[in-house]
Amino acid sequence: MKSWMELLYNTCKVFVLFTGFTVLFYYGMIWVHKEYESYQRYEEPKGAAIKVMSMQIDEEKTWLQRLLMFYQNGE
């Protein structure tokens, strides 16, 4: 009878530890999300920055030229 009680007690301990660490992990993930939610990845450059590439909208390209440009540049 005592071995069943020890087994039940150890099972409850593992369940409580697992649940506690799961809740801790969940709230840790929420904290990390809130920390980086307002993080600006694409800030405007400061100083003497210049624009490197500009789009040329006026020229017409065929679908094959646009597909080849996509494969070459990934754009």
N, C-alpha and C positions, 0 to 999 in steps of 0.2 A: 504494500500500500504506500509505503514511503517513497518508493522509486517513481510511482505515478505522480505523486505530489511534487517531487523534485523536477520531473519532466515538464509538468504543467507550469511550475514556477520559472524554469529556464526558458520555456517557450514564451511566456508572457514578458520576460526580460528582453528577449530578442525582438519581440513585436514592438515593445515600447521604444527600444533603441532605434529600430528601423524607422518607425513613425516619426520619432523626434528628429533624426538626421534628414529624413525626407522633407519635413516641414522647414528645417533650417536651410536646406539646399534651395527650396522653393522661394523662401524670402530672400535668400542671397541672390538668386537670379532676378528677382524683382528689383532689388537694390541696384544691381549692375545695370539693368535696363533703364531705370530712372536716372542713373548717373550719366549714361551716355546718350540719353534721349535728346538733350539739347546741344549735343556736341556738333559743331559745324564742320563738316568734312570739306566743304568746298568754299573756303573763304576767299574774298577778293584779294588779289595780290597787292602788296604794298611796295612802295618805292618805284624804281624805274622799270617796271615790268612792261613787256610789249606783247601784243597778240601774235602768236606764232602762225596760226593757220586761219584762213578765212574761207567761207563757203562761196563758191561761184554758182549762183543760181541761174544766171542768164544763159548759160550754154546748155543745150539739149544733148542728152546722151541716150544711147540705145540701152535696152535692158541688158544686153550682153556686156556692154562697157561698164555699166553700173555693177553687174555681178562680178566682173573681173576686178573692179576697184574694191569691192567688198572683200574679196578673197585676198587681195594684196595688202590692203590697209586695215581691214577689220572695221570699216566704217560704213 
